[in-house]
């Protein structure tokens, strides 16, 4: 080996050592910097003459564990979703309160039943009557406040989506900007220079932050540029960033819901738009991250909670104000056919005629529910319009009284039912040899002004002063948001004696407990079917029970959901922390290792410097010899 070769090798070693020591210094300085990936020198061996080899520095390697990084992004998305969902459910649980504490819905309901029972014991007591009014106002106020709280949470979710979309757009633009700044290493290989490595660290941080907002998938090309897709495969970032948009709505109410059809949606949709003018709706395809949690809270979790309160309010109201009157049997002669007459003169929109039909051949019975509709645009009605899973529901437009009988025959005569009469007095007739009308009745809702109907039923609760009858119209079902509008009948507030006096001809005695006893029975003993839209029960087997049992069912369900969400969030946090620790171990800076590496580099530097010093001495010796 010539002296020139030895000097060249030593100088190359010094340059490599200096570059490596600079990276060690950078690693140590950035040991606590979030997202910093440990850097090492990319060294390649070079031939120096015929008897030795040197080293060249091609660039900087990032010691990145891509597999762990991918897992970390997935779990970051899951943690963002779980944490946010848990936070909202804890707030919802705060609205319901602990079952054993005061100020809860159950506490208010128990106070109402206790007040009604006290009225039954002392119907002539003015204080007992006022006690019922006060208790009714308290539970109505409780339902109003809880409903308002739920809509506030939905509004917060709507705002949260808007803010998250804005943040996502900023992150995607930053990722695209870095993509366009990256250049292929002119020295070849997979390494980069120091400035490019710093850009890659920064870009990875942006991608991780984006993964907290939504589920994403990332691919990398040979130039270290990334393409970011949603979990469902929609491209978000390449050399250009797509733009997410969200048309946030100012006010969220029980009747404002999201729909995939923009013309029917009253809430914002998350859409991705491209420079070529195309756009895709992502609202239902984002499955994880904070945006997915916001959407689920807004469109499912809180909607179901509102449905529970609305169903409770509706059953509470109708159980006290609805009358079911059996029809009158029609004798065959001189009438052409036997059957049952039902008086429908007091029906309101949403009230129902119940018909039981027996097949003459098989003896099988089936139930038909005929619902009064005053808005023909909602027809035909689905079977889910009632809470009975075993009935056939038929909506009839009563806004045109002269056509009611014709509508009934058109809808049900193929099913061997036959109708005559008028819209206010309907005859449901047998069809000889085919079917027999086994029973027929009509359920009507008392007007809030009808406080002395002669029966014990009374409209203690109203829909902002109007009767609640479950009407269905183009603007939606009356039950939607009822808990937010429920109020105590102003007529009873003005004259609490009507809680006892239910008839004026003859006048009910002031000590008569008939109405109070009826209210007690309806509130504590009678059972009702509840809609599966509440999340309690199912379509084929809806929950049946008392008002209290239904309330306890959905409050317990909410408590269990909040507890489960908290556990999932805690578990997800543990997984995320574990992965972050693993990522830090494989790709982060270990101070002990860096110090050991620094000592090794210092020794190598000294060795190379010693070689250069020795070569220099040899050159001097040779020079002096001549």
Steps between C-alpha positions, in 0.01 A plus 500: 500500500637838406517791744250684280252212530543488877447876526189483282354218709566684825348824369188314379472342843527840668225643278274202575573531873423870497167438321409222744596710804285784366202264477563367851501859623169561314350181641591598855370855455166371365454208738185659645370651175160342409516305175878513467643182345855395585746570217810306392759553228458313173857383432629307198839340451720633217814356342819703544774373275564129482573425863250695712143620535345817636156626590262756353190657660201471269249665731289449810291198594186530714483199732124469451295191581227542238297203623474641853431845355203362301364328812549819699295703252219243507489503879525881508185510288329249729605689812367829360166334426473318835606796713262746336207259508563429868512872575159560339344198671628621837333836433179321401518293818528828688161601357344175625675509837550213743179297549508528880559875512248783507423715199492209256220402263419196713486718809258738325282211380485345846401839640216520245367153582523577871305824450229323296471227763467768770221659295322164485513484880380861545324607180331793671833644616600815313864452600495145361365630169763772481761238592411302187527812283838589650632146457377491139667832426820373657521188282404697189775748581742213556422355158530845339842558658634156410381537143662843474820350639499223239454750219781713643727195481391437141575864421844461658561196279397702193746774597765238576470352150539847350816571703646154428444543125678835510795344686510206257518737202797681654679170568435364150635818340814480714551135402463586129740796534769276648438238230582761238818612677651151507769408252668170420846465655748569213743253658246220469365258757212554738672757720445874501682810609450650843253768392286247313506263798369784717220559248407131513482515882272802473280337238462185711380719787236657275386155383473375858293805596276436198455138612362627831220669306412217261601153392764521227728277293843619380721379213855621423678511160871479418545875539370486859176671393182373663144457380236516772164325463199469727440157650240445226750579224422862409818695420564804719862598431755445224693776327184700562272504801129447460270733691253385764184706542229503763181704480443548874146588612443776752231341716452133581156382613338156538350532152831589330654175381762396247403325178716370216263684265611868521146619428376322813793568732478773763853447634845542352676242281873436474602509134834478322548719193770491233648762270322340202163584657409150622383432855416200720286489815705343781249543784404134526836355391725644774519218753755612757667809643342805659290588195338154505426540872342842444282363219390198706415720798306746286310252284460190715590516869323826583214436257430171678515676838250758373275220372501346847388823665244569227354149530478536878335842466257369236399197707472713813268740319286256300459251785304765691314670214412217259164323506445166332134436416377164380279495193132411497393167350284526187227235484458328161141603440395731351867589433646315204792365701599455860795696635600775742441873490763737639439865584791694349361850543753591773808359324800728459789453259705211631209326677439139409212265418589147616343209314545129573408272211455121514552297186189291437698207360807473727373675812819708508468851636677812383500859621453806282580854620329774301679831569335835437718721280422859406801545271479264198864569407616257772301207362541209492604439860752235597409227748743667742252787538366315805695316771314173438727265301211272407254743343444619146503881487287690253500881481176662386473863390219660703558847353246398230215350709296393199773263382579323829275196441624460143863519624429232762346263249778560251766427764337214692225343289759276333565375853131401534392804700210713387404850617188715483380812679664843523832640617353563846314167534666207331353150463757221485312207351547124476568343162294182509701189434829687513539696824331612818564825685580372850550840662523866411574804713625855461758686709445875522687776677316741729535867425688692774190716536275200562555458875154363581451233236308273735790255511812490717735575209650849498769682302732571792785558253488684167721572203559870573128534574376278214381141526759231445351239265809371317412678175719437196549772238750607237693689768546177697336311782354692793695280738830646377622752757192457720715479813630848417145638465311310769301723734226471760145577387436869571134425573602276791754752622223761509250261661661202680155385615457343153746234612204369699188639331476303175129550434260792538171324423471359753767692686780287633527511878805686628606190691482267199832321443408344162724722288787490748477120518503480120809720480674286762420181309624641169822630652590199714328183379399520135745364242576644158704413191795726414661574166822312413639834378574566866762226497297306757355179361497408133272530199374144539486513879446856624538570868175480700466626853392777731617856463741456790646175365557659159669801658721279714585296193627788289670684788684180595588451134647849480700443816635170368589662166690780675688252717581277204622797294727608785647151526556482123666842508726397788591177322571686177723742691700210643547350152598838357750569779649154452545559128644847559754345737583232243532764228724708724719196568545410133501844339566744782821615666660293777742725686716213629541358151580841355768564765656159435492571127660839559788342691552250216501783246748699708733200509465452126562871446817478711616195304450674165674811630790281619530345155510844341763613750712190428472550123601861546809395698591247233470767229728727702753219544499430127543868421794535734665190349530675165 
